[in-house]
């Protein structure tokens, strides 16, 4: 049979029953299935056999190559941050920052630099769920015209440890326990709290980790931080300390713990899907980049060390200067090639950005390249399209596994004088435009004895933990206590709980008492602190609730509208329009995915089936049922749970009069967040109703 003819279902011909749709075109066309050697494949359904029912032949290179490649499709996952989701976009500078830095992205107002940003959880494996209680990675690769700059941060501005030498211990303690291989993606187990309780320097980070920050509603509603103090260096070589902040234009928003747990079951890919779908529908998430810039004199005036990554500089002490924005506007074309193979490294800096002596940062500079060689298999992983700089790469590094480039000429060393023979001689050093390490403070400060010590200035482990806890809004403080009780309840060894509570006594006696009460254990005496605990001025900027980044509308959010046969067509139509006008997404949920027959006889297609779309998927819900629909759904557990969870997760509930029996059955009590389906619903949907919480769960 001719190769390029289109033919339909073939049956009875050599046992084939599938539909073949052969490619058209000549040998240069790209729509032919080929082997990796470019040989066209005539049959992708059957192995080569000796006779229709006979043995398979070893000479079948099409089969062998296909299975061989499949067998090697997986690469080692990241040792941490294995679960991640990413997107392409750009960074746009709001101003010319040359007074501070010569870094290319900041050289002119309005200048755009392409970026690739990957968000991640830390502890879980690549296939773990999106919503465990965990820190989130926030890594941005800037493809500048002077090379790649990676800002590899987290959604929390401090870290657990002060010295990189403790990183393997920290990660071993949080990952699945060594003998039993569980729990996956969870810090609520003995080894983590054992380590943490023995490392008082982790206490500040623990306050953040137990706060609502580690159960974000969306990757789009998280802040990001560079954490370490870095340096910006201008063309004259003048250096300024900086701390980097990413501020989401979507606002900062988190879930309730019960909600995060239920999302994990309803949609393990909740955050990945949310990011992909938002970008896909043109609702591009955006973050502003801010810096806290300061000099050595300011650093010396602070009661803590700016080289200590367990410390923040409160925004009230040093405001964040907004210098640009990042817009994520394109989903990856291929998850593996881009999101999985991207390799970030804090050591990737461009002229104008430099390091400090932060001992955590310094250790990181080694780890990333090293792990990537093991993960991506060769020292040439920088040639992968997602990692390759978008400017020329020219040097005399050669060869190695998977070399993708074909360097020309005899010269593979420098200096060389082959040009005297008229040959190509390769690139040369650039003393003026090249990267020059900034000496920063006087060189003599960097000379000293060889010591394995922690500076005295790193000794205060509790003052900022107290600052964070006390700066939170009251519901957020209750959540911290709740999370600690939850996590320590999963710790079997009592001495670990006691030691942890003794450390908490230094943070805040009330917090220690709340946790002790929640565990029904006596409050231990505070542990001995290495430095006196200070009462610092509170920082309201640290709050989510009532904080500067609390969302003030429903833009970018999802509102579920529950309909069933008989729902009022006018109400549903008006509601959908109002939600969409406010920049949110209206999702029609019905008992059957084919839709519901509305009051005017029209069929409204559903976006989701009720049983597959619990209310945890939405930010607020509207129950648009008729008497008939309510009567039917009173007998449907998923409908009762839909309303009960929305109420328990402190969300706005808009409901038609006819839906009232369903609300009653779900235990909904009237409050400011329970409204009708008129114009006020959209406004009510913009927030969570924290006042409701003490009535729906016992908080410590
Ligand atoms: Fe790390 C990955 C963030 C401390 C060693 N780290 C990794 C990623 C993020 C961070 C976001 C994922 C990047 C991606 O999406 O591919 N890590 C941080 C932050 C830290 C930090 C904000 C402290 C301020 N990390 C840290 C230390 C070490 C590492 C102290 C080791 C000494 N981190 C790694 C690593 C990873 C990594 C093992 C795993 C995969 C990778 O690098 O490429 O090298």
Boltz pocket constraint, residues with backbone or C-beta under 6 A from the ligand:
constraints:
  - pocket:
      binder: B
      contacts: [[A, 78], [A, 79], [A, 80], [A, 81], [A, 84], [A, 118], [A, 119], [A, 120], [A, 136], [A, 137], [A, 138], [A, 139], [A, 152], [A, 153], [A, 154], [A, 158], [A, 159], [A, 163], [A, 164], [A, 165], [A, 167], [A, 168], [A, 225], [A, 226], [A, 227], [A, 228], [A, 309], [A, 339], [A, 342], [A, 343], [A, 344], [A, 360], [A, 363], [A, 364], [A, 367], [A, 368], [A, 369], [A, 371], [A, 372]]
      max_distance: 6.0
